[in-house]
Amino acid sequence: MYLKLITLLATFAAMSAAAPIYYLATDQTGAQTQIDVAHTSTWVMTPNTTFDFAGGLLTMKAGGSATVVVTFSLYEGADNTGSLIGSVILTNAGFCGQVSNCSKFETHQFLFLSPIELTSGTTYFAALTSLAVDTQSQAYFIKDSTSFVSDVFLAPITPEPVDFGVPEPGTIALMAIGLALLYRHRPGSRPGAEA
């Protein structure tokens, strides 16, 4: 009896200590972005807390003649040159089978086989791609002007557990140098110049 109780308490303690499971989500706002051989959507994410990342809940639709796959990939690093750590490939049938009308914007699930732990302070790069022809009827479309981290019910997590699009330190240094040069060479900044 006591052994069962101890096992039950240990299981409960392990479950409560598990990292939360979150998703990258988009909503219905803003313009659409075409996803095809010439167009992609990408996100740079740096978590400020460790969590398990289950994939994307993305507001999308397919062109009326779309037939090829659409892929959601996750890399470690600030771009797709880093290590690929997860990928979800949806066939057109799998993509459209998730919703009642594939030509209308609805939430599509790009779920990894098992959640991937994202570590606080590490930068990750997510990309939505397709080899569809650059023609609206054959491409996919996403509403991604508003991206956020959500739970499985699309409720935004607050405070936001990631910083989106944080530039790398080298990029920040180059921007600072460029701004300093612009300031130095602006009209009226030279000694003796009139304001």
Contacts in CASP RR format, 6 or more apart in sequence:
PFRMAT RR
TARGET T0000
AUTHOR 0000-0000-0000
METHOD contacts of the structure
MODEL  1
MYLKLITLLATFAAMSAAAPIYYLATDQTGAQTQIDVAHTSTWVMTPNTT
FDFAGGLLTMKAGGSATVVVTFSLYEGADNTGSLIGSVILTNAGFCGQVS
NCSKFETHQFLFLSPIELTSGTTYFAALTSLAVDTQSQAYFIKDSTSFVS
DVFLAPITPEPVDFGVPEPGTIALMAIGLALLYRHRPGSRPGAEA
18 52 0 8 1.000
19 50 0 8 1.000
19 51 0 8 1.000
19 52 0 8 1.000
19 117 0 8 1.000
20 51 0 8 1.000
20 52 0 8 1.000
20 157 0 8 1.000
21 51 0 8 1.000
21 52 0 8 1.000
21 53 0 8 1.000
21 54 0 8 1.000
21 115 0 8 1.000
21 151 0 8 1.000
21 152 0 8 1.000
22 51 0 8 1.000
22 52 0 8 1.000
22 53 0 8 1.000
22 54 0 8 1.000
22 149 0 8 1.000
22 150 0 8 1.000
22 151 0 8 1.000
22 157 0 8 1.000
22 161 0 8 1.000
23 53 0 8 1.000
23 54 0 8 1.000
23 55 0 8 1.000
23 56 0 8 1.000
23 57 0 8 1.000
23 149 0 8 1.000
23 150 0 8 1.000
23 151 0 8 1.000
23 152 0 8 1.000
24 43 0 8 1.000
24 45 0 8 1.000
24 53 0 8 1.000
24 55 0 8 1.000
24 56 0 8 1.000
24 57 0 8 1.000
24 58 0 8 1.000
24 126 0 8 1.000
24 147 0 8 1.000
24 149 0 8 1.000
24 150 0 8 1.000
25 56 0 8 1.000
25 57 0 8 1.000
25 58 0 8 1.000
25 107 0 8 1.000
25 147 0 8 1.000
25 148 0 8 1.000
25 149 0 8 1.000
25 150 0 8 1.000
25 154 0 8 1.000
25 156 0 8 1.000
26 57 0 8 1.000
26 58 0 8 1.000
26 59 0 8 1.000
26 142 0 8 1.000
26 143 0 8 1.000
26 144 0 8 1.000
26 146 0 8 1.000
26 147 0 8 1.000
26 148 0 8 1.000
27 59 0 8 1.000
27 143 0 8 1.000
27 146 0 8 1.000
27 148 0 8 1.000
27 154 0 8 1.000
28 59 0 8 1.000
28 105 0 8 1.000
28 143 0 8 1.000
29 143 0 8 1.000
29 145 0 8 1.000
29 146 0 8 1.000
30 143 0 8 1.000
30 145 0 8 1.000
30 146 0 8 1.000
31 143 0 8 1.000
31 145 0 8 1.000
32 105 0 8 1.000
32 141 0 8 1.000
32 142 0 8 1.000
32 143 0 8 1.000
33 39 0 8 1.000
33 41 0 8 1.000
33 141 0 8 1.000
33 142 0 8 1.000
33 143 0 8 1.000
33 144 0 8 1.000
34 134 0 8 1.000
34 136 0 8 1.000
34 139 0 8 1.000
34 140 0 8 1.000
34 141 0 8 1.000
35 41 0 8 1.000
35 60 0 8 1.000
35 70 0 8 1.000
35 128 0 8 1.000
35 129 0 8 1.000
35 130 0 8 1.000
35 132 0 8 1.000
35 139 0 8 1.000
35 140 0 8 1.000
35 141 0 8 1.000
35 142 0 8 1.000
36 130 0 8 1.000
36 131 0 8 1.000
36 132 0 8 1.000
36 133 0 8 1.000
36 134 0 8 1.000
36 135 0 8 1.000
36 138 0 8 1.000
36 139 0 8 1.000
36 140 0 8 1.000
37 130 0 8 1.000
37 131 0 8 1.000
37 132 0 8 1.000
37 133 0 8 1.000
37 134 0 8 1.000
38 134 0 8 1.000
39 134 0 8 1.000
39 139 0 8 1.000
40 127 0 8 1.000
40 128 0 8 1.000
40 129 0 8 1.000
41 127 0 8 1.000
41 128 0 8 1.000
41 142 0 8 1.000
41 144 0 8 1.000
42 125 0 8 1.000
42 126 0 8 1.000
42 127 0 8 1.000
42 128 0 8 1.000
43 125 0 8 1.000
43 126 0 8 1.000
43 127 0 8 1.000
43 147 0 8 1.000
43 164 0 8 1.000
43 165 0 8 1.000
44 78 0 8 1.000
44 79 0 8 1.000
44 123 0 8 1.000
44 124 0 8 1.000
44 125 0 8 1.000
44 164 0 8 1.000
44 165 0 8 1.000
44 166 0 8 1.000
45 118 0 8 1.000
45 123 0 8 1.000
45 124 0 8 1.000
45 125 0 8 1.000
45 126 0 8 1.000
45 162 0 8 1.000
45 163 0 8 1.000
45 164 0 8 1.000
45 165 0 8 1.000
46 121 0 8 1.000
46 122 0 8 1.000
46 123 0 8 1.000
46 124 0 8 1.000
46 162 0 8 1.000
46 163 0 8 1.000
46 165 0 8 1.000
46 166 0 8 1.000
47 118 0 8 1.000
47 119 0 8 1.000
47 120 0 8 1.000
47 121 0 8 1.000
47 122 0 8 1.000
47 124 0 8 1.000
47 161 0 8 1.000
47 162 0 8 1.000
48 120 0 8 1.000
48 121 0 8 1.000
48 160 0 8 1.000
48 161 0 8 1.000
48 162 0 8 1.000
48 163 0 8 1.000
49 120 0 8 1.000
49 161 0 8 1.000
50 117 0 8 1.000
50 118 0 8 1.000
50 119 0 8 1.000
50 120 0 8 1.000
51 117 0 8 1.000
51 118 0 8 1.000
51 161 0 8 1.000
52 115 0 8 1.000
52 116 0 8 1.000
52 117 0 8 1.000
52 118 0 8 1.000
53 74 0 8 1.000
53 112 0 8 1.000
53 115 0 8 1.000
53 116 0 8 1.000
53 117 0 8 1.000
53 118 0 8 1.000
53 124 0 8 1.000
54 111 0 8 1.000
54 112 0 8 1.000
54 115 0 8 1.000
54 152 0 8 1.000
55 72 0 8 1.000
55 74 0 8 1.000
55 88 0 8 1.000
55 110 0 8 1.000
55 111 0 8 1.000
55 112 0 8 1.000
55 115 0 8 1.000
55 116 0 8 1.000
56 72 0 8 1.000
56 88 0 8 1.000
56 109 0 8 1.000
56 110 0 8 1.000
56 111 0 8 1.000
57 107 0 8 1.000
57 108 0 8 1.000
57 109 0 8 1.000
57 110 0 8 1.000
57 150 0 8 1.000
57 152 0 8 1.000
57 154 0 8 1.000
58 72 0 8 1.000
58 107 0 8 1.000
58 108 0 8 1.000
58 110 0 8 1.000
58 128 0 8 1.000
58 142 0 8 1.000
58 144 0 8 1.000
59 105 0 8 1.000
59 106 0 8 1.000
59 107 0 8 1.000
59 108 0 8 1.000
59 142 0 8 1.000
59 143 0 8 1.000
59 144 0 8 1.000
60 70 0 8 1.000
60 95 0 8 1.000
60 105 0 8 1.000
60 106 0 8 1.000
60 107 0 8 1.000
60 108 0 8 1.000
60 140 0 8 1.000
60 141 0 8 1.000
60 142 0 8 1.000
60 143 0 8 1.000
61 102 0 8 1.000
61 103 0 8 1.000
61 104 0 8 1.000
61 105 0 8 1.000
61 106 0 8 1.000
61 140 0 8 1.000
61 141 0 8 1.000
62 92 0 8 1.000
62 95 0 8 1.000
62 96 0 8 1.000
62 102 0 8 1.000
62 103 0 8 1.000
62 139 0 8 1.000
62 140 0 8 1.000
62 141 0 8 1.000
63 102 0 8 1.000
63 103 0 8 1.000
63 136 0 8 1.000
63 137 0 8 1.000
63 138 0 8 1.000
63 139 0 8 1.000
63 140 0 8 1.000
63 141 0 8 1.000
64 102 0 8 1.000
64 103 0 8 1.000
64 137 0 8 1.000
64 138 0 8 1.000
65 137 0 8 1.000
65 138 0 8 1.000
66 92 0 8 1.000
66 95 0 8 1.000
66 132 0 8 1.000
66 137 0 8 1.000
66 138 0 8 1.000
66 139 0 8 1.000
66 140 0 8 1.000
67 92 0 8 1.000
67 132 0 8 1.000
67 138 0 8 1.000
68 92 0 8 1.000
68 130 0 8 1.000
68 131 0 8 1.000
68 132 0 8 1.000
68 138 0 8 1.000
69 89 0 8 1.000
69 90 0 8 1.000
69 91 0 8 1.000
69 92 0 8 1.000
69 130 0 8 1.000
69 131 0 8 1.000
70 89 0 8 1.000
70 90 0 8 1.000
70 92 0 8 1.000
70 95 0 8 1.000
70 128 0 8 1.000
70 129 0 8 1.000
70 130 0 8 1.000
70 132 0 8 1.000
70 140 0 8 1.000
71 87 0 8 1.000
71 88 0 8 1.000
71 89 0 8 1.000
71 90 0 8 1.000
71 127 0 8 1.000
71 128 0 8 1.000
71 129 0 8 1.000
71 130 0 8 1.000
72 87 0 8 1.000
72 88 0 8 1.000
72 90 0 8 1.000
72 110 0 8 1.000
72 126 0 8 1.000
72 127 0 8 1.000
72 128 0 8 1.000
73 80 0 8 1.000
73 84 0 8 1.000
73 86 0 8 1.000
73 87 0 8 1.000
73 88 0 8 1.000
73 126 0 8 1.000
73 127 0 8 1.000
73 129 0 8 1.000
74 84 0 8 1.000
74 85 0 8 1.000
74 86 0 8 1.000
74 87 0 8 1.000
74 112 0 8 1.000
74 116 0 8 1.000
74 124 0 8 1.000
74 125 0 8 1.000
74 126 0 8 1.000
75 81 0 8 1.000
75 82 0 8 1.000
75 83 0 8 1.000
75 84 0 8 1.000
75 85 0 8 1.000
75 124 0 8 1.000
75 125 0 8 1.000
75 126 0 8 1.000
75 127 0 8 1.000
76 82 0 8 1.000
76 83 0 8 1.000
76 85 0 8 1.000
76 122 0 8 1.000
76 123 0 8 1.000
76 124 0 8 1.000
76 125 0 8 1.000
77 83 0 8 1.000
77 122 0 8 1.000
77 123 0 8 1.000
77 124 0 8 1.000
77 125 0 8 1.000
78 123 0 8 1.000
78 125 0 8 1.000
78 168 0 8 1.000
79 125 0 8 1.000
80 125 0 8 1.000
80 127 0 8 1.000
82 125 0 8 1.000
85 116 0 8 1.000
85 124 0 8 1.000
86 112 0 8 1.000
86 116 0 8 1.000
88 110 0 8 1.000
88 111 0 8 1.000
88 112 0 8 1.000
90 108 0 8 1.000
90 110 0 8 1.000
95 102 0 8 1.000
95 108 0 8 1.000
95 140 0 8 1.000
96 102 0 8 1.000
98 106 0 8 1.000
98 108 0 8 1.000
98 109 0 8 1.000
99 106 0 8 1.000
99 107 0 8 1.000
99 108 0 8 1.000
100 106 0 8 1.000
105 141 0 8 1.000
105 143 0 8 1.000
107 154 0 8 1.000
110 128 0 8 1.000
118 124 0 8 1.000
118 162 0 8 1.000
123 166 0 8 1.000
123 168 0 8 1.000
128 142 0 8 1.000
128 144 0 8 1.000
130 139 0 8 1.000
130 140 0 8 1.000
132 138 0 8 1.000
132 139 0 8 1.000
132 140 0 8 1.000
133 139 0 8 1.000
147 164 0 8 1.000
148 156 0 8 1.000
148 157 0 8 1.000
148 160 0 8 1.000
149 156 0 8 1.000
149 157 0 8 1.000
149 160 0 8 1.000
149 161 0 8 1.000
149 162 0 8 1.000
150 156 0 8 1.000
150 157 0 8 1.000
151 157 0 8 1.000
167 175 0 8 1.000
183 189 0 8 1.000
187 193 0 8 1.000
188 194 0 8 1.000
188 195 0 8 1.000
END
